[in-house]
């Protein structure tokens, strides 16, 4: 088993997440992410014990001398891909930005910051005047956009060369016709696909596995918040997007034009109630920084509902806000209101699979199973990377006796989530119900190899092995007995099977 550590910022975090979900179980690898700013003893220990370190290169790497942590690991380097050409003043948070307990990075963090506006704010220019000046200035001339673009591409080529992975030409070829960056430091789907392909190939991953992962992406695995582009930049570079009136997605799920964003930024305004409410759910979909997510305590559910309602009233709409509100209403037992709210979210943002998932689950509660099935199926088409719609659809198909279709759906899911032991076992269970004992054993073995403590699948496997006098019975019985939280009743079950 290789111990692989992805070392860097959110780029490394995203790569680790993809690898741990979709590759590590196939390669028998153990992976983790150590943030480049992590100076903890735990982070140091992981690096010291690593067999492979996937190292993110920055323009300045002085802060991260990897050799001080591990001199024996194989090092695979990849470059940070940034693009200030479209955001010439991007980087550095708002001068008044500070962490909130519900939003640790603050409303205008490093990726959302604008140094030009910061300078005006620091100089005491009134907010509306600062915003007007920025909106109406000749940014191509003031920011020297052509020269900035030359420097950005040259700098990327130098970093590419150092890492032996090349992205600068791809950026230069596609940025005018395709929104390939969400902000100066976040990759959209094209570049995330390229980065994943090249890094995983260096790790020895089969090209077919990589292609299957990317084929299931219809949106980037990076966090979805976008930073508006100055219309003058869009005009100068003749972009196919980003012109006056174009709406960009903010953290809260609101869609803001460049002008709306700038007026908010200049006066340090943001929809605090909505941001606070969205934070109850924002990290719940498996984002890189999932440790920031804290489920809402029962006694604070109503407070969060009130925050969301207040925030939504004062917004221009937010799919994320409605989604979070629907979940909380469901927790309160208001299933009908939750369903209406969830449908609003889905109508506003049909590209995200979680919206389909929530509507499907609420339709099931309302016993509208055919509708739930179609919404889940639509969710798989819209966002194939989101796993829950597969499991919902497979369960509904199995209820209707359509077991072959359920198996096909779950097989597609485990092709991108080969470590999902529960659903691998579910395929075995369906085969067992079909009396296809050969395939049942194959899938149940896979499940128990990953997680022997799932008694729903380990006990049927042991019964099958015993029935067939398979010599592996003892091996698997030992695995189950060695698993965590095995109780006396389980021990008795296994002994009964052994003596049968």
Helices and strands as residue ranges (DSSP letters): E 3-8, H 10-22, H 24-27, E 30-35, H 41-49, E 52-57, G 66-68, E 74-79, G 110-112, H 115-122, H 127-136, H 139-142, H 145-163, H 168-174, E 181-183, E 186-187, H 189-202, H 207-215, H 231-236, E 248-249, E 255-256, H 258-266, H 272-278, G 282-285, G 290-292, G 298-300, H 301-313, H 319-331, H 335-348, H 353-365, H 369-382, H 388-399, H 403-416, H 421-433, H 437-450, H 455-467, H 473-482, H 488-499
